[in-house]
């Protein structure tokens, strides 16, 4: 993968992590909905990365 693609992906990841941290501080009881699909898995991964080494400050909720 060319370097410009990797740097673009890193920038997108940084923006997503920043947004997730902002939401966690601005809202009283945020929740991450989790379906088990690829989008939910990526969001859970980003949440873990955003708050590492601490715990994710909001629950993951699965609705069947």
Secondary structure, 3 states (H helix, E strand, C coil): CCHHHHHHHHHHHHHHHHHHHHHHHHCCCCEEECCCCHHHHHHHHHHHHHHCCCCCCCEEECCC
